[in-house]
Amino acid sequence: MKATIYHNSKCGTSRKTLEILEQEGAEVTVVDYLKHPPAKEELKRLYERAGLRPSEGLRAKESLASDLDLLGGHVSEDAILEAMIENPILIDRPLVETEKGVRLCRPQEKVREIL
């Protein structure tokens, strides 16, 4: 099985999710999304496939989310998506895609739903 993980090596959950993928024998493509963020349409497609709104994929505990006034439900989903593209640290991780779907793997065990 092929899998793509949008990964931050500094994140324990992201590292554990990658470990699960490797243990399960997945052929993994690792995307360091902080250095190589997905294009807006790609991120939108990932969230749609996961059944998430961009606001649900926003890393709300990142202080920048508050600084940019993205919390509280008064900002459009498109504006949140734009902020994520401009500031990829706002993308919650890890996002994993396989042929079976996309999951925001928090907790990391959620990855098993698409293996």
JOHU-V321955 format. One record per pair of residues at least 24 apart in sequence whose C-alpha atoms are under 7 Angstrom apart, sorted by the first residue. I is the first residue (numbers start at 1). J is the second residue. If there is no record, write none. Layout:
BEGIN
i:j
I:J
I:J
END
This chain:
BEGIN
i:j
1:26
1:27
2:26
2:27
2:28
2:98
3:27
3:28
3:29
3:96
3:97
3:98
4:28
4:29
4:30
4:96
4:97
4:98
5:29
5:30
5:31
5:94
5:95
5:96
5:97
6:30
6:31
6:32
6:33
6:93
6:94
6:95
6:96
7:31
7:32
7:33
7:93
7:94
8:32
13:107
13:108
14:93
14:94
16:108
17:108
17:111
33:88
34:88
34:89
37:85
37:88
39:85
40:81
40:85
46:102
49:101
49:102
50:101
50:102
50:103
53:77
54:80
54:81
55:80
57:91
57:92
58:90
58:91
58:92
59:90
59:91
59:92
62:90
65:90
END
